Amino acid sequence: MTGAKIGQARSIEGFGEIMGIAMQGDRPNHRPYAPQAGDTFITSWAKSGTTLMQQMFHQVRTAASGGDMDFDDICRVVPWDDMAILLDFDMTASQPAAPRGFKSHREYERLPEGMRYIVSLRDPKETYVSFYRFINGWHLEDGAVSMEEFMPLWLSGGPGGCDYFTHLLSWYSRRNEPDSLVMTYRWAVQNRLSAIRAMAHLCGIELTSQGEALVIERTTREFMHDHKDRFDDGMVCKVLEEKCGIPAASDSTKVQKTGSKAEALPDALADAIDAMWAEQVAPQTGHSNFASLAEEINAGFAAG
């Protein structure tokens, strides 16, 4: 191993240093993704419901056999393509059930064509708060970087991702495509049965009423919080502990006991995000804010 174990970062620059060290070393097990017909990408933006969608997808595809919780990390059974090199992961490894599923934070234009795509969209201000809560106390020493100073990391969109607005516009343009299931995160949480049925339909899976009930139970916040060790980026934690000296016991869970609220965002940050929306999103969608855009997306499911 090369590099020094530096522990949790105390600055945005330190975060970059950590990720640089984590990427060092050989990757004897890594095999890149190789497309197969029927592959499904769960590709929400960072902190927009990706983990919920992974869990929902995995339980949908295994419901006929009683579901599956026999995994240590959801990204082992629904692998994270953007992080496969860092994790030294074989993306061609067999999966517990069909169809194969993969996680990403990418926009449509950087994903393989001809696949199926599942996306949940979330209010940008909520993603900012959730992203900060997630990184603060894990990669970053608790409180070392203020919420105001966090903007460069939020704009980065997470490993392999893009900025929030590029992602949103990419998937908004595909909201009516038959290969894409584009939902809002809040709608999916509040209408889980409809979301589950839409996902099963996209994947060509027939669910019994018992299967639907199983998936509903296993996608509640309470169930996932009770099993949060499966949703805490355990494989990433292992790499960061071994290479960077960040304790694996750091708070990396993606399933918070309570949800993140946009109201927790300082006014200056909220104003900055509103300005970016007005410049980049409103002219292309006609929606002045996320609530308006979400209303259109959600109405599509009501009509269907």
ABEGO torsion letter per residue (X at the ends): XBEBBAEBBABAAAAAAAAAAAABEBBAABBBBBBBBGBBBBABBBGAGAAAAAAAAAAAAAAAAGEBABBABAAAABBBAAAAAAAGBBAABBBABOBBBBBBABBAAABBBGBBBBBBBBBAAAAAAAAAAAABGBABBBGABBAAAAAAAAAAGEBGBBBAAAAAAAAAAAAABAABBBBBAAAAAABAAAAAAAAAAAAGBBBBAAAAAAAAAAABAAAAAAAAAAAAGAAAAAAAAAAAGBBAABBABABBABBBBAAABBAAAAAAAAAAAAAAAAAAAGBABAAAAAAAAAAAAAAX
